Amino acid sequence: MLIYIKINVSTKGSFDPTCGSLSKLWRLAKRTNKLPLSEELTLAKHACGFSNLKINYKSAHITKLNPLTRLDFGGIAKGYTADKMLKLLKNEGLPSSSIVAGGDIVTGEAPPGKDSWEVQIIPYRDKGVKPMTIRVTNSAVSTSGNTEQTIKIKNQRYSHILDPTSGLGLIHNNAATVIAPSGTQSDPLATALCIGGKDTLTIINKSPQCEAMLFNKRGKVIEKISSTGFNEFVD
């Protein structure tokens, strides 16, 4: 739980595993094609935040201080699971392995005869665009964005990525790729970067061993903003 709190604090709440009350409302909104009532959103927002939890690390018990508080680890689940799978393979004598879990890729030692793994990125799945190739070893690469899972309500397009501030899906069209030592780090940071934008990129610049690129799409133009050392990994 400590790592989740650390990422929550470092991203200024863009990654928030305590936002399950908002996730529940947003899933209902997508099914019914109706936005939540303002009163419902207010109650759900008040139920978010680690201040609504009492954590006993010795007994491994968590007590909800607000009955509406719910945990949602969807923003970290794939990266965390990929880390565990890679560790299992390494323990079985397969250090040169990689795990692909959707937009999350976790790599071990380089494949035989090569100096790195090649990860190709096409953030908006534009077949006419040349993929960006990232070279990594013993690292994770996560890409997140709103290019596939979207819904339109009252002529407004919303992403599946939940913005904790509004309590609704993101409405801006962007994507992000993060390189980090583990999927447990890269997965939530990619989502947080989509939400927080340039502010989160500033935070990543201060994070050791983490690099990222933010893609902002405005019409047919894609603005690319990267952290200080990101291009060192690009072929």
N, C-alpha and C positions, 0 to 999 in steps of 0.2 A: 504493500500500500504506500510505502514511503516514496517509491519512484513515481507513483501516480500523482501524489501531492506535489512533488518537486516539479514535474512537468506542468501541472496545473498552475503553479505559482510562476514559473518561468515564462509561460505563454500568456500570462495575465488572464487566465480563465478561458482561453479559446479551447483548450482541451480540458473538459470537465466531466469526469466519470460519475459525478453526482447529479447529472442532469437527466436522469431517467424519467422524471416526471414530465419534462419537456419532450423527451423522445416519444413517450407514450401518446401525448397530445398530437405530435406531428404525424405519427403513424396513422392515427385516427383521421387527421385532416387529409392525408393522402388517399385514404380509403373512401372517404365520404365526399372529397373534393370541396370541403368547406373549411375555412380558417377557424381556429379556436376562438372562443369568446374572450374578450379582454380580461374578464374576471378570472377565467380559467388560466390564462397566461400568467396573470399576476400571482396567483396561488402557486403555480408550478415553478415560477422563478424564485419565489421565496423558499421553496423546498430544495433549491440547488445550493451547493456550497458545502465545503467540509466542516463548516461551523455547525451544520445540522447533524453531524455524526460525532459520536463519542467512541474513540478507538482505543481498545486495550490491547497493546502489542504483546504483552506477556501471555494473555489467555487467548489471543487471536479472536477476540470478540468485537463486533461493531454494533453499536446501539443507535437507532434512529431517534433523533430528538424532535423531528418533525414527521408525523405519520405519512405525509405525502412524498417524502424523500425516497428516491429509487436510484439504484446504481445501474450504470450502463457502460460496459467495457467494450462496446462495439468499436470504438476508435483505436483500440490497442490490441484487440483479440488476435487478428491475423499475424501481426508482427511478433507478438509474444509466442504464438503457437509455432511460427516458422523458426524462431530461435530454439525452441525446445526440440523440434525435429532435427535441426542441424546438429545440435549437441548430441542427440542420440546417434546420428550417423557417424560423427567424429569418434564417439566412444566405441563404436563397432568397427573402427579401423578405416573409415572412409573420410579422411580429412578434406579431400578435394570434392566437395559436394555443394550444391546450391538448392535452395527451396524457393519455389514460386507459389505465392498465395495471392492471386489476383494482382493488385497493384503493389504488392510487397514482395521483394526478393532479398533473400538472405544468403550470403555466400561464405564459403570456407576458403581453404587454400586454392590457389589457381589450378586449373585443369592441367593434366600432364602435358608437357611440351609448350605450355603457354605461361605468360607472366601475370595474367589477370583474367577475370571474368568480364565478358562484354554484355552490358545491359543497354538495350535500345529503348529510347523514350519517344513516343509521339503523343504528347499531352491531349491533343484534340482529335486524335484518330483521323487526321487528314491524310488520305492515301497519296496525295500529291506532294506531301512534304517529306523531305529526307529525314529519317530518324536521327535523333541525337544519340550518340554512342558514349556510354559511361564505362570506364574501366575501374574495377574494384576487386579487392581480395579481403577476406575476413571482415566484410562490412555489409551493411544493409542499404538497400535503395527502395524508397517508397514514393509512389506517385499517387496523388489524390486530386480530384476535381469534380466538376458537375457536368461532364460531357455526356454522360449516359443516363443516369437516374435522375430525371427531372419530372416535374408536374406543373401544369398551368392551372391557376385558380384566379378567376376574375381578371383574365388577360395578363396576369403576372406569372412569370416563369420562376419556379423555386427549385433549388437543388435538394438532393437527399442529405447534404451536409447541413447539420443544424447549427445555427448561430445562437449561442447561449444568451447574447444580449437581446436580440429580438424575440427569441423563442421560436423562430420560424426557419425554414430553409433559406440558404443563401440566395440572393437575387443577382449578385454580380457574377460574371462569367470568367472564372479563372481556374488555374490548376497549379500544382506545385510538386516539385521533386526534391526529396531530402536524402542525403547520404549521411549515415551515422554508424557507429560501431555495432549496433544491434537493431533488430526489427522492433523491439520494445520501445526504442527511442524514435526511429525514423517514422514509424506508422502514425503515432499521434502528432508528431511535429509536422508531417505533411498536411494533415487535416487542419491543424492549428494555423499553418501558413496560409491556407486557402481562406480561413476566417479572418485572421489578423492582418494579412497582407504585409506591407512594407514594415510595419511595426514589429511583427514577428521575425522578419528577416534580420532586423537589427539585433534581436535577441539571439538568433542562430549565429550571427557573426561573433558573438561573445561566448558561444558554447564550444569548448574544446572538442575536436574530432568530428564536428558536424558541419556540413555544407548544404546549400540549398539553392534552387532556382525557382522563382515565381514567374508564372506566365499569366499576363493580363490580356484578355482578348476583347478588343473593341471593334466590332464589325469584322472586317477581314484582316485587321492589323493585330499582331500579337507582340506585346511588349515583354521582353525578357529581362528580369532583374535578378542578379545572382549574388550570393555571398562572396566574400573576399577570395576564398580558395576553391570555389566550385569548378572553375574552368580547368584546374589542374587535373581533374578526373575525366575531362571530356576529350575524346579522341578527335 
